[in-house]
Amino acid sequence: MPIVMELDVMLARRKMRSRELAERIGITEQNVSLLKSGKVKGIRFETLDKICKALDCQPGDILLYRPASEPET
């Protein structure tokens, strides 16, 4: 998928552990782990809002668009 979650990078920049983020935004550590690994198919805007507030960042800081390489012709 061309949308990449870089939550782990922002956590490292903010020197915050997954457990602390989970507590601040009210989700389980397991769900934070799934978000970090990119194993989710979507994220609720409400959750994204809480993450951005907790990490003092913009959605574009943790969600990136990386298109797949186009096949050569």
C-alpha positions in Angstrom: 0.0 0.0 0.0 1.4 3.4 -0.9 0.3 5.0 2.5 3.0 4.4 5.1 2.6 4.9 8.9 5.7 6.3 10.5 4.4 6.5 14.0 7.6 4.8 15.3 9.7 7.6 13.9 7.6 10.3 15.6 7.6 8.4 18.9 11.4 8.3 18.7 11.6 12.0 17.9 9.4 12.8 20.9 11.3 10.3 23.1 8.0 8.6 24.0 7.3 5.0 24.4 4.3 3.2 22.9 2.9 2.5 26.4 2.9 6.2 27.2 1.2 7.1 23.9 -1.4 4.3 24.5 -2.2 5.7 27.9 -2.5 9.3 26.7 -4.8 8.5 23.8 -6.9 5.8 25.4 -6.1 2.8 23.3 -4.3 -0.5 24.0 -0.5 -1.0 23.5 -1.4 -3.7 21.1 -3.3 -1.3 18.9 -0.4 1.2 19.0 1.9 -1.7 18.0 -0.4 -2.5 15.0 -0.4 1.2 14.0 3.4 1.3 14.2 3.8 -1.8 12.1 1.4 -0.7 9.4 -0.7 -3.8 9.8 -3.9 -1.8 9.9 -6.1 -0.9 6.9 -7.4 2.3 8.3 -7.4 4.7 11.2 -10.2 6.7 12.7 -9.8 10.5 12.4 -10.6 10.7 16.1 -7.6 8.4 16.9 -5.4 10.3 14.5 -6.4 13.6 16.2 -5.5 12.2 19.6 -2.1 10.9 18.3 -1.3 14.3 16.8 -2.2 16.1 20.0 -0.2 13.7 22.1 2.9 14.0 19.9 2.4 17.6 18.9 2.6 16.9 15.2 0.6 17.0 12.0 -1.0 14.0 10.3 1.5 14.4 7.5 4.3 13.8 10.0 3.2 10.2 10.6 1.3 9.4 7.4 3.3 9.4 4.2 2.4 8.6 0.6 5.0 6.5 -1.2 3.7 5.3 -4.6 4.8 2.0 -5.8 7.4 2.0 -8.6 5.8 2.0 -12.0 6.8 -0.9 -14.2 9.3 -0.1 -16.9 8.1 -0.2 -20.5 
